[in-house]
């Protein structure tokens, strides 16, 4: 009844190693966006953490514009990270789409 359990533990170990590698690969990627014609430049890593932010000095005197451009840049960067995570997860699953068959 339990004769295949050895293979199962090896599969789980392999899955854990792949998951760790997957996390490391995501963290190593960077995603950059510009807003306001380059007045705001924002860079996130693959985990969605902000790793760089540049704000043009002109925006420091216009709080409303600064807020609007920052919100837009953050939202755009987060979308890029999420799309990348989804694509990477699909690749890790071998193209199997759990929501609708094979991709």
N, C-alpha and C positions, 0 to 999 in steps of 0.2 A: 504493500500500500504506500510506503514512504520511500521506495527505492530510488526515486528521482530527486530526492531532496538535496543531495550533494551538488547536483547541477544547478538547482535553484539558488543555493547560497552563492555559487560562483557567478551566476547571472546577476544576483543582487549586488555583489561586490563590483562587478564590471559596470553595472548601472550607476553605482555610487561614484566610481572613478570618472565615468563619463559626465556625470552631473557636476562634479567638482571642476573638471576641465572646462565644461560649458560655462560655469560661473566665472572662471578666470579669463576665458576668452571674451566674455561680455564686458568684464571690468576693464579689459585692455583697450577696448574700442572707444573712440571719441566721436562726438556728434556736435558740430558747430552750426549755429544759426546767426544770422544778422537781421537786425530790424532797424527801421528808420534810415534806410540807405547806408547802413553800416555804422550808425551812431551808437548802436548797442551790438556787441558781439558776445555771445554766450556759448560756452562749451561744457558739455556733460559727458561723463563716462557712460559705459554701457549699463551701469547700475542705476543711472538716473541722478547721480550726484554731480553737482556743479563743481567743475574743476578750474574754470576761468571765466572772468567777466570783465569786459572793457566797456566803459561808458564815456562817450565823447563829452568833453568839458562843457560844451554848449548846453547840454541837457541838464546840467546841475542847477541851472537857473529856472528851469521849467518843469516843476514837479509833476504836473498833470501829464505832460507828454512822456516824461521819464517812466511814470507808472504804467501808462498804456503800452509803451514799447517793451518794457520789461515783461509785462503779462503776456504779450504776444510772443516774445522770444522764448519765454519759459514754456508756454503751451506748445509751440512748434517743436522745440527740442524734446520735450516729453513724448510727443507723438512719434518722433523719429526713433527714440529709444524703445518705445513700446512695440513699434513695427519690427524693429530689429530683433527684439526678444521673441516675438511671435514667429518670425521667420527662422530664427536659430532653433527654437523649440521644435518646429515642424521638421527641420533638417535632422534633429536629434532623433525624432520619431521615425525617420526614414520616409518622410512624405505622407505618412498616414494622418489623415485629418479626422480627429475624434468627433467632429461635428458634421461629418458628411462624407465618409468614405475616403478614398485615396485621392490625393491631390494630383 
